[in-house]
Amino acid sequence: MPSEPDFRVISFQPHSGQGSGSARKYRRRKTHQKSKTGCLGCKVKRVKCDEARPSCSRCLRSNVWCNYTSDDSGSDSVSNPDEETSIVLGRKIQRFGTLGSSPAICGFDPDESQTPYGTPRIVLMHHFQHLFPELLMLDGAQVNPILSLGLCRPFLLDSILAVSASHLRVQSASKSSHRIAEHFQQALALKNFQGALTGPLDQQTADALILTAMFLNLLSFSSIEDESIEGSWAYSDHHDRLGWLSLSLGIKPLIYATETFRPDSILSWMFDSSDDEAKTFHGAWESMNLEGVPQHWLELVGLNPESTPDAKYFQTVRILSETTRLEPKPEYFFLYANMIGTLDVDFRFELERRDEAAMWLMGYWLGLLCRYDFWWCRKRVSRDYRGVCKKLQEMGVRNRPGADGVMWKKLMDDLETSPYWKGLRECGRVYGEM
């Protein structure tokens, strides 16, 4: 009688003629000691790491940054933890300190040959660390956790590199290579982002999805190179002329879908920045009212002081009115962006058919954004704002008779002064003649 069950493993070969099968004795898998010193990427994927230095085999095959935590200790580790070599996206470089304390990438060879996909990824990674402080809307964020998360979630890394390429394109005299890299990395980010949306959620994926959505929105603004008004959606009939708006509208359901992960999110600074201490923007419904909203605004959208918060455009005009009085500081940018969260797909349809009320609301918000001079949004907001102003003028709204004409004269005066803080031209961002 055997001392243990005589298990058998049966395998079939259904495509070999009549089909055949074979059986072999079950062999217990050899036990192995779990590694506690593997690289960060392998730990996240829960796979065995061979702990090779400077890059493990898996990271080398995947062409990703192989990062070891600061408490790693191995026979092949470098003697000086403040100066170690790493593999970043397939290229050997010199790195000082760990990613958690200093992600600076040093030792890059500026003569590195160009790739078929534009500016090399190592250049983009290096540049992002210098660019990050210029992303003033991320004033409360730190670059280290974002880059670390990108190394674990490739779709986020792709969006980071696309933003870096976009900034290089905007700032450089020679744009071709950066433009190619921007489009290539953005395409990768979109493809992998869409795949991640259908997959399981965890804390890291939830944070990475929200960050990626933000960076993709940034790219939809920074992609503008033609500043002529005729290129604005207010004049264009292209089917995707409002694609940037669709991207913006997609952030709201994504935030709702990842709400359960918010307590431990690395993006707490962003959620905190979306409202003020008085909960003016996202407070209780019973405390919301239209006090302070100009009467001609209410007439435009068919509201009155007694309208309830669920009425169409109630939240939109309320938030626009609050934002008008808000100083355009970098840390208040997410407050300025709150208006987009009040819109839905139906609003896009209204813009596509050039509904006057929808155009004025969007134009006024774009005017408010003109108060900021961020490199990634200045061209789009200025062009589209001017496009709305000109289009409404051509529609003759100022010259209408009676009460309708009086209302529109006030509305156009408000629209034309919206880029200026407190309505005074010398106190706001000036883009020249609007």
Buried (B, 14 or more C-beta within 10 A) or exposed (E): EEEEEEEEEEEEEEEEEEEEEEEEEEEEEEEEEEBEBBBBBBBBBEEEBEBBBBBBEBBBEBEBBBBBBEEBEEEEBEEEBEEBEBBBBBBEBEBBBBBEEBBEBEEBEEEEEEBEBBBBBBBBBBBBBEBBEEBBBBBBBEBBBBBBBBBBBBBBBBBBBBBBBBBBBBEEEEBEBBBBBBBBBBEBBBEBBEEBBEEEBEBBBBBBBBBBBBBBBBBBBBBBEEEEBEBBBBBEEEEEBBEBBEBBBBBBEBBEBBEEBBEEBBBEBBBEBBBBEEEBBBEEEEEBBBEEBBEBBBBBBEBEEEBEBEBBBBBBBBBBBBBBEBEBEEEBBBBBBBBBBBBEEEBBEBBBEBEBBBBBBBBBBBBBBBBBEBBBBBBBBBBBBBBBBBBBBEBEBEEBEEEEBEBBBBBBEBBBBBBBBEBEEEEBBBBEEB
